[in-house]
Amino acid sequence: MDVDLPDLVVRARRALLPTGVAPAAVCVRDGRITAVGAPADAPEDVPVVDLADDEVLLPGLVDSHVHVDEPGRTHWEGFATATAAAAAGGVTALVDMPLNSVPPTVTRAALATKRAAAERRVAVDVAFWGGAVPLRDGEPDPAGRVDPDAMAELVDDGVAGFKCFLTDSGVPEFPPVGPDDLALAARTCAELDVPLVVHAEDDGVLAASPTASADYAGFLASRPPDAEVAAVRRLADLAAATGARIHVLHVSAVEAAGVVAGSDLTGETCPHYLSLAAEALTSTAGKCCPPVRDEANREALWAALADGALGLVVSDHSPCPPELKAGGFDGAWGGVSSLELGLRLVWTGAAARGLGLTDVVSWMSAGPAALAGLTTKGALAVGRDADLVAFAPDAAAVVDPARLHHRHPVSPYGGRELRGEIRRVWLRGTAPGAGHLLTPTTRERA
């Protein structure tokens, strides 16, 4: 290898490269991959780590949909616990959502507060989404308007793009956008050349649906697939009219995935929609919005991933204290904690359906990195950050929620056996623990 002498070489009989799975030696210098070649060609007299025969070398995962909740709701989750969970799950970069922290990340001052809370508390790299919400006098207000100047300031200061809701977000400080504000947000994102990521459930369809009840069937009926379909169709028209890069978050209904596939939109789904099913869901640990649907829908979502209708799988990690999950499905907090388990959940399902690790890494590393503009993440390739994961795909273990790293031991997966084991993780060539705060202009250290 004709390169400067690396400070680390990781060799694997199987490495997931952009060209496929092959033996490889990955050379690292100053936190970046400097060469990828045959194992026999690795330089001598440098530190070498040889993966075990049952391990595959993967690029670090990127999770572009994580609710860290700090500051303001750190008793729900926080940067220390969330990023520890990420590292344990092979996630070396995440993008924090602008809610459920207080203040939400909707102004320059709020972003500064968020970054100060994260500074020196992150075990992996962290970027930030901004929020597109109605503002009045610089504060979220349902009677206000989306402020393009505030959005431009947030882009200047480092957000990856903007999130909005088309219906109630669940927290009062992050109001939804109406049709006019949605169009304004889309035009502004097009001008700023950043994505608009949208919680796509139509408020009118939800208002006309049955009121949620304490049992899961009643909750499911209160958020029908038509709510997603109507919202995604509106977004498709808006993307065509404005040229905005609009991304549909957490697609749960396969009918909505079909609309995404036939438009200029991109879309994602989540491990809970691929792993759980309404027929067997009894614990509010699995409540989320939009909801987990039936087994037939779950299988159709897998097909949508395999066909390319959806391109990303991300956690939508949205934790809360156990007491907020108490009671029935009509009142419990809607969010699933799965940041640490995402790779194992998706690999378990993918392997059972004849899909490979190449597919999983495309959905969970390359795809999210591209959405968020993290151009040094998402692949074992020269010039990328040396974010590496030693993964044993044929190992298996039962989930014990008490051993997970997120703040509260709440999980719908307790007692479930999952395939795969994350054996070792490198963040820019070293052990996780000193993550960087990323910005969209350089994607380098803050």
Backbone torsions as a table, in degrees:
resi	resn	phi	psi	omega
1	MET	NA	121.0	-177.1
2	ASP	-89.7	76.8	-178.2
3	VAL	-140.1	165.2	170.3
4	ASP	-61.3	149.3	-176.8
5	LEU	-58.6	123.6	-179.6
6	PRO	-75.1	163.8	173.1
7	ASP	-99.8	-1.9	176.5
8	LEU	-160.5	140.7	169.9
9	VAL	-127.4	130.2	174.0
10	VAL	-113.8	121.6	-177.8
11	ARG	-111.3	141.7	-179.1
12	ALA	-144.7	141.0	173.0
13	ARG	-67.2	-28.0	177.4
14	ARG	-133.4	119.2	175.3
15	ALA	-128.1	139.0	-178.5
16	LEU	-90.6	96.0	-177.8
17	LEU	-95.4	165.5	176.9
18	PRO	-57.6	-23.9	179.7
19	THR	-92.2	-3.0	-179.2
20	GLY	128.4	-170.9	-179.0
21	VAL	-87.6	128.5	-178.4
22	ALA	-158.0	159.4	170.8
23	PRO	-62.8	145.2	-177.9
24	ALA	-159.2	152.3	166.2
25	ALA	-115.7	120.7	-179.2
26	VAL	-102.8	117.3	-178.4
27	CYS	-95.4	135.7	-174.9
28	VAL	-125.9	134.0	172.6
29	ARG	-142.0	129.3	178.9
30	ASP	52.5	38.2	173.6
31	GLY	85.0	-2.7	-179.6
32	ARG	-115.4	153.4	173.2
33	ILE	-78.3	121.7	-177.3
34	THR	-103.4	-20.4	178.7
35	ALA	-161.7	149.0	172.3
36	VAL	-133.2	116.4	-176.0
37	GLY	-145.2	-167.6	179.3
38	ALA	-70.2	144.5	-179.7
39	PRO	-55.8	-36.8	-177.7
40	ALA	-68.4	-17.8	-177.4
41	ASP	-93.9	6.7	-178.5
42	ALA	-64.5	142.1	178.8
43	PRO	-60.7	152.7	176.7
44	GLU	-92.2	164.5	174.2
45	ASP	61.5	34.5	171.8
46	VAL	-132.6	158.3	178.0
47	PRO	-60.9	129.2	-178.8
48	VAL	-125.7	133.8	172.3
49	VAL	-114.2	121.8	177.3
50	ASP	-102.7	121.4	177.6
51	LEU	-69.9	151.9	177.3
52	ALA	-67.0	160.9	-177.1
53	ASP	-61.5	-27.4	-177.6
54	ASP	-91.7	7.5	-177.1
55	GLU	-106.2	148.9	174.5
56	VAL	-118.2	136.8	177.0
57	LEU	-87.7	120.5	179.5
58	LEU	-114.5	155.7	166.3
59	PRO	-70.9	150.4	175.7
60	GLY	-56.2	142.8	178.5
61	LEU	-75.2	156.2	175.2
62	VAL	-123.3	123.8	179.0
63	ASP	-112.2	107.4	-174.9
64	SER	-90.6	14.3	-177.7
65	HIS	-145.3	83.0	-177.3
66	VAL	-133.4	129.9	173.9
67	HIS	-98.5	102.0	-178.8
68	VAL	-81.1	-32.8	171.8
69	ASP	79.8	-3.9	179.3
70	GLU	-102.7	137.4	2.2
71	PRO	-84.9	174.5	172.1
72	GLY	97.6	-38.8	176.7
73	ARG	-131.1	43.0	-179.2
74	THR	-64.6	-20.2	175.2
75	HIS	-72.9	-11.7	171.8
76	TRP	-84.9	-47.4	-179.4
77	GLU	-164.5	175.0	177.9
78	GLY	-162.6	170.8	-177.0
79	PHE	-63.1	-39.5	-178.9
80	ALA	-63.0	-49.5	-176.3
81	THR	-73.9	-40.8	-178.8
82	ALA	-64.4	-43.0	-178.1
83	THR	-75.2	-26.8	171.8
84	ALA	-65.3	-41.9	176.2
85	ALA	-63.1	-41.6	178.6
86	ALA	-58.8	-50.5	-178.3
87	ALA	-59.9	-40.7	179.3
88	ALA	-65.1	-24.7	179.9
89	GLY	-97.8	8.6	179.2
90	GLY	82.6	11.7	178.1
91	VAL	-92.7	116.0	-177.0
92	THR	-103.5	-6.6	174.1
93	ALA	-149.0	138.2	175.8
94	LEU	-135.5	158.3	176.5
95	VAL	-117.6	119.9	-175.2
96	ASP	-80.7	132.5	178.3
97	MET	-75.4	153.0	-174.7
98	PRO	-75.5	-6.9	170.8
99	LEU	-131.1	151.2	26.1
100	ASN	-110.6	30.8	175.4
101	SER	-75.0	161.9	174.8
102	VAL	-130.2	113.7	5.7
103	PRO	-78.0	155.9	172.3
104	PRO	-69.6	156.4	-174.3
105	THR	-82.9	75.1	-175.6
106	VAL	-122.0	-3.3	177.5
107	THR	-140.6	165.5	177.6
108	ARG	-57.1	-43.2	-179.3
109	ALA	-64.8	-39.8	-179.7
110	ALA	-66.5	-38.6	176.8
111	LEU	-63.4	-40.6	177.7
112	ALA	-61.3	-40.3	177.3
113	THR	-63.5	-43.1	179.1
114	LYS	-62.8	-45.8	-179.3
115	ARG	-64.9	-37.4	177.3
116	ALA	-64.1	-36.9	178.4
117	ALA	-67.3	-32.7	-177.1
118	ALA	-84.1	-25.2	-173.5
119	GLU	-52.7	126.8	177.5
120	ARG	62.1	16.4	176.5
121	ARG	-116.4	4.6	-172.2
122	VAL	-107.1	129.5	179.3
123	ALA	-84.6	-20.0	177.3
124	VAL	-129.7	175.5	-179.3
125	ASP	-74.5	145.0	-175.0
126	VAL	-135.4	129.5	169.2
127	ALA	-115.5	176.4	-171.9
128	PHE	-135.4	136.1	164.3
129	TRP	-86.8	147.8	167.8
130	GLY	-95.2	167.9	178.4
131	GLY	-109.5	136.7	172.5
132	ALA	-102.8	101.9	-177.7
133	VAL	-135.1	159.0	171.9
134	PRO	-63.3	133.1	179.5
135	LEU	-122.8	149.9	169.9
136	ARG	-139.5	123.2	-176.8
137	ASP	53.1	39.0	175.8
138	GLY	77.8	8.4	-179.9
139	GLU	-123.9	146.8	177.4
140	PRO	-58.6	131.9	-177.5
141	ASP	-155.9	119.5	-179.4
142	PRO	-56.8	-23.8	-179.8
143	ALA	-88.4	-0.1	-179.5
144	GLY	-89.0	-160.7	179.3
145	ARG	-133.9	151.4	169.9
146	VAL	-58.1	137.3	-174.6
147	ASP	-111.3	104.0	-180.0
148	PRO	-59.3	-32.2	179.0
149	ASP	-67.0	-41.4	177.3
150	ALA	-63.6	-37.9	177.7
151	MET	-65.3	-41.4	179.3
152	ALA	-63.4	-39.2	177.6
153	GLU	-62.7	-39.8	179.4
154	LEU	-65.4	-39.2	176.2
155	VAL	-64.3	-43.3	176.8
156	ASP	-57.8	-34.3	-175.7
157	ASP	-92.4	-3.4	167.4
158	GLY	123.9	9.2	178.1
159	VAL	-76.7	155.8	-178.1
160	ALA	-84.4	-14.6	-176.1
161	GLY	159.3	-161.4	-171.4
162	PHE	-134.2	143.0	175.6
163	LYS	-110.6	143.3	171.5
164	CYS	-141.4	162.2	176.1
165	PHE	-113.6	144.8	172.9
166	LEU	-98.8	-2.3	177.2
167	THR	-146.0	178.9	-177.1
168	ASP	-51.7	128.9	-177.8
169	SER	-79.9	-15.5	-175.1
170	GLY	99.2	-15.2	176.6
171	VAL	-130.8	136.3	-171.8
172	PRO	-68.3	-24.3	-176.0
173	GLU	-81.3	3.4	177.1
174	PHE	-130.8	76.8	-175.3
175	PRO	-70.4	154.1	178.1
176	PRO	-75.3	167.3	176.0
177	VAL	-101.9	141.6	170.3
178	GLY	-84.6	-179.6	-176.5
179	PRO	-56.0	-43.4	-177.6
180	ASP	-67.8	-42.6	179.2
181	ASP	-69.8	-34.5	175.6
182	LEU	-60.5	-46.0	178.9
183	ALA	-63.3	-40.4	178.8
184	LEU	-64.7	-42.3	178.6
185	ALA	-62.8	-41.1	-179.9
186	ALA	-65.2	-44.7	178.8
187	ARG	-62.4	-40.2	-179.9
188	THR	-65.3	-43.3	177.8
189	CYS	-62.6	-38.0	177.3
190	ALA	-62.3	-42.5	179.4
191	GLU	-67.0	-36.2	-178.6
192	LEU	-85.0	-8.4	-179.8
193	ASP	58.6	49.5	173.7
194	VAL	-132.4	156.9	-179.4
195	PRO	-76.6	152.7	169.3
196	LEU	-108.5	118.9	-178.0
197	VAL	-109.0	131.7	-162.9
198	VAL	-128.3	130.9	165.8
199	HIS	-78.5	106.8	-166.2
200	ALA	-105.5	85.1	166.8
201	GLU	-132.5	129.8	-175.6
202	ASP	-75.5	125.4	-175.9
203	ASP	-65.2	-36.8	179.9
204	GLY	-65.9	-42.4	178.3
205	VAL	-65.0	-42.3	178.9
206	LEU	-62.8	-40.7	-178.9
207	ALA	-63.9	-30.4	-179.3
208	ALA	-88.0	-3.1	-177.7
209	SER	-87.2	164.4	177.9
210	PRO	-60.1	150.9	175.2
211	THR	-69.6	138.7	-179.6
212	ALA	-61.4	145.5	174.8
213	SER	-118.2	175.4	-173.4
214	ALA	-69.0	-25.2	-179.7
215	ASP	-87.2	160.5	-174.2
216	TYR	-67.3	-36.6	-180.0
217	ALA	-59.2	-40.6	179.0
218	GLY	-68.5	-39.5	176.9
219	PHE	-64.1	-43.7	-179.8
220	LEU	-60.7	-40.8	179.9
221	ALA	-65.3	-24.7	-177.8
222	SER	-76.8	-12.4	-179.3
223	ARG	-134.8	73.7	-172.9
224	PRO	-74.1	162.2	176.9
225	PRO	-56.1	-31.2	-179.5
226	ASP	-59.1	-28.9	178.5
227	ALA	-64.8	-40.9	176.9
228	GLU	-69.0	-45.3	-176.2
229	VAL	-61.1	-46.4	-179.2
230	ALA	-61.1	-42.9	-179.4
231	ALA	-66.3	-43.4	-177.2
232	VAL	-67.7	-36.2	175.6
233	ARG	-61.8	-40.7	178.7
234	ARG	-64.1	-40.7	179.0
235	LEU	-66.0	-36.9	178.5
236	ALA	-62.7	-43.2	177.2
237	ASP	-62.7	-39.7	-178.2
238	LEU	-68.5	-40.5	177.5
239	ALA	-62.2	-42.0	178.8
240	ALA	-65.2	-35.5	-176.6
241	ALA	-78.1	-31.8	-172.1
242	THR	-107.8	-19.2	-173.5
243	GLY	77.0	7.5	179.9
244	ALA	-69.9	146.7	172.2
245	ARG	-84.4	101.1	-176.2
246	ILE	-108.8	129.3	-176.8
247	HIS	-118.6	130.0	-178.5
248	VAL	-91.8	120.5	-178.8
249	LEU	-79.2	152.9	170.0
250	HIS	31.9	63.2	176.2
251	VAL	-67.1	122.6	177.8
252	SER	-109.1	-27.3	-177.2
253	ALA	-98.9	125.4	-177.0
254	VAL	-63.5	-26.7	176.5
255	GLU	-60.8	-37.0	177.2
256	ALA	-68.9	-36.5	176.5
257	ALA	-60.3	-36.0	177.7
258	GLY	-64.3	-37.6	177.4
259	VAL	-67.2	-42.3	177.1
260	VAL	-56.5	-46.4	-175.6
261	ALA	-62.9	-29.1	-178.6
262	GLY	-96.2	23.2	-174.1
263	SER	-140.5	-173.5	175.0
264	ASP	-87.4	4.7	-178.6
265	LEU	-78.5	161.7	163.9
266	THR	-117.1	163.5	-177.4
267	GLY	-152.9	161.5	-179.9
268	GLU	-132.0	161.2	164.8
269	THR	-131.5	-175.3	-169.2
270	CYS	-133.8	158.3	-179.7
271	PRO	-55.8	-35.1	-177.8
272	HIS	-68.0	-32.9	177.9
273	TYR	-72.7	-22.6	-179.4
274	LEU	-93.7	-13.0	-173.1
275	SER	-117.5	-26.9	-177.2
276	LEU	-106.5	165.3	176.7
277	ALA	-147.8	146.5	-175.6
278	ALA	-59.0	-34.0	-176.3
279	GLU	-59.9	-28.5	-175.8
280	ALA	-116.2	9.1	-175.1
281	LEU	-88.8	112.3	-179.8
282	THR	-120.5	-17.8	-176.6
283	SER	-98.7	136.2	177.0
284	THR	-67.6	-8.9	172.5
285	ALA	-59.2	-22.2	179.2
286	GLY	-100.7	9.1	177.2
287	LYS	-75.6	134.6	177.3
288	CYS	-157.8	167.7	179.8
289	CYS	-131.2	123.2	-3.4
290	PRO	-64.0	163.7	-168.4
291	PRO	-85.6	161.1	167.3
292	VAL	-64.1	130.6	-176.5
293	ARG	-107.0	-164.0	-169.1
294	ASP	-80.9	174.9	-175.3
295	GLU	-61.7	-39.7	179.5
296	ALA	-62.1	-40.6	177.3
297	ASN	-64.8	-41.1	178.6
298	ARG	-58.2	-46.1	-179.8
299	GLU	-65.3	-35.9	178.3
300	ALA	-67.4	-33.2	175.2
301	LEU	-65.1	-40.4	175.0
302	TRP	-59.2	-42.0	178.4
303	ALA	-64.6	-37.2	178.5
304	ALA	-64.1	-37.1	175.1
305	LEU	-66.0	-47.5	-178.3
306	ALA	-61.3	-33.3	-178.4
307	ASP	-85.7	-8.2	-179.5
308	GLY	87.0	7.0	177.2
309	ALA	-64.6	-36.0	172.6
310	LEU	-117.6	144.0	-173.8
311	GLY	-115.4	-8.3	-174.7
312	LEU	-131.7	148.2	166.4
313	VAL	-127.4	117.8	-177.5
314	VAL	-134.6	163.1	-166.5
315	SER	-76.3	-34.3	-163.3
316	ASP	48.4	44.8	177.9
317	HIS	-59.7	112.3	-176.0
318	SER	-136.4	79.8	-172.1
319	PRO	-84.2	168.8	175.0
320	CYS	-160.6	166.2	174.9
321	PRO	-63.2	151.6	-177.1
322	PRO	-55.3	-33.9	-177.0
323	GLU	-65.0	-24.3	178.4
324	LEU	-79.6	-9.4	173.8
325	LYS	-97.5	2.5	-178.7
326	ALA	-77.1	160.3	177.5
327	GLY	86.6	-157.8	-175.6
328	GLY	-90.8	178.2	-179.0
329	PHE	-71.1	-15.1	178.5
330	ASP	-77.7	-24.8	-175.0
331	GLY	-116.5	-18.2	-176.3
332	ALA	-68.2	151.0	176.0
333	TRP	-60.3	140.0	-179.6
334	GLY	-97.3	97.3	177.6
335	GLY	-173.5	145.0	-178.8
336	VAL	-115.1	133.8	178.4
337	SER	-96.6	108.6	-177.1
338	SER	-147.9	17.2	-175.6
339	LEU	-55.7	-43.2	-177.0
340	GLU	-74.9	-23.3	-171.4
341	LEU	-101.2	-4.0	-170.2
342	GLY	-55.8	-48.7	-177.3
343	LEU	-61.0	-45.7	-177.9
344	ARG	-68.4	-39.4	177.8
345	LEU	-62.1	-47.9	-176.4
346	VAL	-70.9	-39.9	178.0
347	TRP	-64.4	-39.9	177.5
348	THR	-58.0	-47.0	179.8
349	GLY	-70.4	-40.0	-178.5
350	ALA	-65.3	-45.9	-178.7
351	ALA	-62.2	-37.2	179.5
352	ALA	-66.9	-18.2	-177.5
353	ARG	-111.2	14.7	175.9
354	GLY	77.8	15.5	177.0
355	LEU	-95.2	157.2	-171.5
356	GLY	-110.5	174.4	177.2
357	LEU	-63.8	-29.1	176.1
358	THR	-59.0	-42.2	177.6
359	ASP	-63.6	-46.4	-176.2
360	VAL	-60.7	-44.3	-178.9
361	VAL	-68.3	-35.0	174.7
362	SER	-60.4	-44.5	-178.3
363	TRP	-72.5	-32.9	-167.1
364	MET	-111.7	-3.6	178.9
365	SER	-131.4	-66.4	-176.8
366	ALA	-63.1	-44.2	-177.7
367	GLY	-63.9	-53.5	178.3
368	PRO	-62.2	-36.5	177.3
369	ALA	-60.6	-42.2	179.8
370	ALA	-66.3	-42.1	179.5
371	LEU	-57.4	-46.5	-175.7
372	ALA	-86.4	-0.3	179.1
373	GLY	73.5	24.7	-179.4
374	LEU	-87.6	80.8	-167.4
375	THR	-73.5	-11.4	176.0
376	THR	-99.3	8.2	-179.7
377	LYS	-113.7	168.8	164.5
378	GLY	94.6	3.6	-179.2
379	ALA	-161.9	151.1	170.1
380	LEU	-88.1	86.9	-174.5
381	ALA	-148.8	153.7	-179.4
382	VAL	-59.7	134.4	179.8
383	GLY	93.7	-16.0	177.9
384	ARG	-82.2	159.7	173.4
385	ASP	-61.6	144.2	179.4
386	ALA	-80.9	64.5	175.8
387	ASP	-96.5	109.1	-168.6
388	LEU	-129.1	149.8	178.5
389	VAL	-135.2	126.1	170.6
390	ALA	-91.1	112.6	-171.7
391	PHE	-121.9	129.4	177.3
392	ALA	-100.9	96.8	-170.4
393	PRO	-69.5	-22.1	-175.9
394	ASP	-96.9	-3.8	174.0
395	ALA	-71.8	163.1	179.3
396	ALA	-150.1	148.3	178.1
397	ALA	-156.8	156.0	179.4
398	VAL	-89.6	138.8	-179.0
399	VAL	-74.7	125.8	172.1
400	ASP	-114.7	104.7	-176.3
401	PRO	-54.7	-31.0	-177.9
402	ALA	-66.8	-17.1	-178.2
403	ARG	-99.6	-0.8	177.3
404	LEU	-75.7	158.0	-171.8
405	HIS	-93.3	-13.4	177.7
406	HIS	-69.8	165.6	-163.0
407	ARG	-61.2	-39.1	-174.9
408	HIS	-119.2	137.8	-177.1
409	PRO	-79.7	59.4	179.2
410	VAL	-111.9	120.2	-178.7
411	SER	-157.7	139.4	174.4
412	PRO	-80.0	0.5	-173.1
413	TYR	-106.0	6.7	179.8
414	GLY	-56.3	131.6	179.9
415	GLY	84.4	-4.1	-178.9
416	ARG	-87.9	134.3	175.4
417	GLU	-84.7	127.8	-179.9
418	LEU	-120.2	148.3	176.7
419	ARG	-82.9	151.3	173.5
420	GLY	95.6	147.8	176.4
421	GLU	-142.2	127.5	174.1
422	ILE	-83.9	110.5	-174.5
423	ARG	-88.8	-36.5	-177.1
424	ARG	-158.5	146.2	-179.6
425	VAL	-132.4	137.0	173.3
426	TRP	-117.3	135.2	173.2
427	LEU	-113.0	110.3	-173.3
428	ARG	48.2	45.7	171.7
429	GLY	84.7	0.1	178.4
430	THR	-131.5	173.7	178.9
431	ALA	-65.9	143.9	175.7
432	PRO	-57.8	153.8	179.4
433	GLY	151.5	-27.2	179.8
434	ALA	-127.2	69.9	-180.0
435	GLY	-70.9	161.1	178.1
436	HIS	-107.7	154.0	170.4
437	LEU	-92.0	120.2	-173.1
438	LEU	-94.0	151.2	175.3
439	THR	-123.9	156.5	-176.7
440	PRO	-78.3	-9.8	-177.5
441	THR	-85.7	-42.5	179.7
442	THR	-114.8	-21.1	-173.7
443	ARG	54.5	27.6	179.6
444	GLU	-112.0	-168.1	179.9
445	ARG	-62.6	142.8	175.8
446	ALA	-70.0	NA	NA
